Amino acid sequence: MTGKLRTGKLSRLLLARRGGASWHWTDVASYAYLALGVLLMFGPVAWLALSSFKTPAALLEFPPSLLPMAQSEVSVQGYPQPLPLFRVTMEDGSVRELAQVRRVGIVAQMVDPKEPGQTIRVPADRRTPVRHMALAVENYTDPLTQFDFLRFLRNSLVVTVVATIITLVINSMAAYALSIYEFRGKSLAMLGVIGTLMIPITIILAPVYLVVTKLGFVDSLWAVILPGAATPTGVFLLRQYMLTIPRDLIEAARMDKASEWRIYARIVMPLSMPALAVLAIFSVMWRWNEFLWPLAVLTKTEVHTLPIALNAFQGELQTQWHYLLAMTVVTLLPVALVFAFLQRFITSGIANTGMK
């Protein structure tokens, strides 16, 4: 019964239109606009997922095919290797399926798999490959087993989880002080936090690298986790949200002899969950996709993260596109899961922070 109610609500939502029984032109325009938006946003993702199952030869085909297709092959008596199968238009107009032995210029030497004793010469433009849908699962299994990609996945998970936790704690503490307390220089401190947003990372890359080197964190995951623990974006977002918390709650807790740490942990943090969820999504995206800084401080292969590992598939003379596309899909899955789990907090979190 519940399933039927949900199906009915979903159908009414998908078929919703302006008042009246007949369709208005704005209804058609709205659905066309939404369909175009869905195609533009999810079309490349669908192409990426489907192409990740293609073989290297299928990726180089022109015109490209949407689905992962492969050349059909057949075992022919007298030939040690399977031969590619083609659909050939003969001179009398009939169509036969023949196996190609070799191609010399514009002429292909073909044999009938049922009668391999006779060789048939066919113009190359009269043959069409016989294809079937085939999933190249080895695009996923080979990197995960032969290239130790699971190690890189584990490194990225450690960096992302630990860095996100530290970012939430440090930024929430700074935002709590800038939103709840009143002290001299508060506006100047907030102006300094916002001002750091205008400083590009390339300017501070060398000084931060020197600090990390002095601390002995090079070739350690802490070199990626700690430098970006406090982010001005996170401080500003949480501070704007905490300003909406009623001061009466905090004053009442102080009158009940609650410590500042207790107020921060038991009142402010639970009420700031929407903003914390938004910051968690941002932090996961930043850390998971970060490339320049890990490339500078992580030189040993065993501590590489996923973006650096993906870059290893790109060489000066050749790019292993089948592995690159498959592992790109793997790197997208954790971020997509985090977004799907926390997306309900995004609207309320950003709306109440005053961010545009």
VODRENSE-899530 format. One record per residue (C-alpha): residue in three letters; x, z, y. Coordinates in steps of 0.1 Angstrom, whole numbers, plus 5000, padded with zeros to 4 digits. Layout:
<recs>
AlaXZY ...
</recs>
This chain:
<recs>
Met500050005000 Thr502850095024 Gly504649765016 Lys501449565024 Leu501149745058 Arg504749675066 Thr504349315056 Gly501249285078 Lys502949435108 Leu505949205103 Ser503748895101 Arg501848995132 Leu505149055150 Leu506548715140 Leu503348535149 Ala502648725181 Arg501648515211 Arg499848535244 Gly496248625247 Gly493748375231 Ala493348225197 Ser495147895205 Trp498847855210 His500147835246 Trp503047615255 Thr504947925265 Asp504648055229 Val506247745216 Ala508947765242 Ser509648125235 Tyr510048075198 Ala512147765203 Tyr514447965227 Leu514648255202 Ala515448015173 Leu518147845194 Gly519648185201 Val519648285165 Leu521247955155 Leu523947995181 Met524748355172 Phe524448355134 Gly525247985128 Pro529048035130 Val528848345109 Ala526948165082 Trp529347875083 Leu532248115080 Ala530648295050 Leu529947965032 Ser533347805040 Ser535048115026 Phe533947994991 Lys535347644995 Thr538447514979 Pro541347395000 Ala540447034993 Ala536847095003 Leu537847255036 Leu539746935046 Glu536946695038 Phe535446485066 Pro532646485073 Pro532446855063 Ser529746985041 Leu527847305048 Leu527647425012 Pro530747484990 Met530947164970 Ala533547054944 Gln534446734927 Ser533046714892 Glu535546654865 Val535246544829 Ser537446564799 Val538246214785 Gln539746144751 Gly543346034754 Tyr544046204788 Pro545546554789 Gln543946654822 Pro540346634832 Leu539546324853 Pro537446324885 Leu533946184880 Phe532445914903 Arg529145734906 Val530045364908 Thr527845074919 Met528644774896 Glu528544404906 Asp525144354889 Gly523744644910 Ser523644894882 Val525045244887 Arg527345414862 Glu529245744861 Leu532945664855 Ala536045874855 Gln538945774877 Val542345744861 Arg544245644892 Arg543845464925 Val546145194937 Gly545445084972 Ile541844984976 Val541244944938 Ala540545234915 Gln541045224877 Met538145384860 Val537045454824 Asp533745534808 Pro534045894794 Lys531945774764 Glu534145464758 Pro537645554771 Gly539245254755 Gln538445004782 Thr539745024818 Ile537444914846 Arg538844804880 Val536444904908 Pro536844864946 Ala537345204961 Asp534445164986 Arg531945124957 Arg532445464942 Thr530845794953 Pro532146134941 Val529946324918 Arg529846674933 His528347004923 Met528047344940 Ala531047564931 Leu532047904945 Ala535847954948 Val535748324941 Glu539548324938 Asn539648304976 Tyr538748674975 Thr540248794943 Asp543748644949 Pro544548814982 Leu543049144970 Thr545249144939 Gln548348924945 Phe548948994982 Asp548049364981 Phe545349315007 Leu543649644996 Arg546649835011 Phe546049665044 Leu542349735042 Arg543150105035 Asn545550115065 Ser542849975088 Leu540250215075 Val542550515081 Val543450395116 Thr539850325126 Val538350645112 Val540950885125 Ala541350715159 Thr537550705163 Ile537251085156 Ile540051165180 Thr538650935206 Leu535151105204 Val536651455206 Ile539051385235 Asn536651175256 Ser533751405251 Met535851705263 Ala536951515294 Ala533451395301 Tyr532151745297 Ala534551875323 Leu533751595347 Ser530051625344 Ile529351995340 Tyr532052175360 Glu532352175398 Phe535952185410 Arg538052055438 Gly539351705432 Lys536551615407 Ser535651295424 Leu539351195428 Ala539951265391 Met536951045382 Leu538150775405 Gly541550785387 Val539850745353 Ile537850445365 Gly540950295382 Thr542850285349 Leu540250025337 Met541949775361 Ile545349815345 Pro545949545318 Ile547449655285 Thr550349415289 Ile551649615319 Ile551749945300 Leu552849795267 Ala556649845273 Pro556450205287 Val554150315259 Tyr556450155233 Leu559350355247 Val557350675244 Val556350595208 Thr559950515200 Lys561150845214 Leu558551035194 Gly559650855162 Phe556250705155 Val557450345150 Asp556350205116 Ser553850485113 Leu550050465116 Trp550150735142 Ala551750485165 Val548450295165 Ile546150595164 Leu547450815192 Pro548250585222 Gly544650475228 Ala543050815219 Ala541650865254 Thr539850565268 Pro538550545304 Thr535550355292 Gly534650635268 Val535050905294 Phe532950715319 Leu530150635294 Leu529950995281 Arg530151145316 Gln527250935329 Tyr525151035299 Met526051405302 Leu524851405338 Thr521351355325 Ile521451675305 Pro519351945323 Arg521552215339 Asp518952475330 Leu519952455293 Ile523552515301 Glu522852805325 Ala520452965300 Ala523152945274 Arg525653105297 Met523153385305 Asp522953445267 Lys526753505267 Ala527553175250 Ser531153055254 Glu531952725269 Trp533152595235 Arg529852705220 Ile527852525248 Tyr529952215243 Ala529652215205 Arg526052335200 Ile524252195231 Val526051915249 Met527351725218 Pro524051715199 Leu522151595231 Ser524851335236 Met524551175202 Pro523150835215 Ala526150795238 Leu528550915212 Ala527150655187 Val527650385213 Leu531250495219 Ala531850515181 Ile530750155178 Phe533050045206 Ser535950245192 Val535550095157 Met535449745172 Trp538549815193 Arg540649965165 Trp539549735137 Asn540249415157 Glu543449535175 Phe546249295170 Leu548849305198 Trp549849675198 Pro550049705159 Leu552149395159 Ala554549555183 Val554949895166 Leu554349815129 Thr557249615114 Lys557049725078 Thr554649535056 Glu553349845039 Val551849975071 His550349655084 Thr546649645093 Leu544149375086 Pro544649165117 Ile548349145111 Ala547849065074 Leu545448785084 Asn548148645106 Ala550448615076 Phe548248335062 Gln549248115092 Gly552647955090 Glu554547705111 Leu553747415088 Gln550747525068 Thr547747745071 Gln546047885040 Trp542547845054 His540747935022 Tyr542348275021 Leu542148325058 Leu538348255059 Ala537648475029 Met539648775043 Thr538048725077 Val534648785060 Val536049095044 Thr537249225078 Leu533849165093 Leu531849365067 Pro532849725078 Val532149645115 Ala528849495106 Leu527849795085 Val528750035113 Phe526749835138 Ala523749815115 Phe523850195110 Leu524250295146 Gln522550005164 Arg519350215170 Phe521350435194 Ile522750145215 Thr519650085237 Ser519050445245 Gly522750525248 Ile523650255273 Ala520350275292 Asn520850645300 Thr524550605310 Gly523750365338 Met526050095324 Lys525149725330 
</recs>
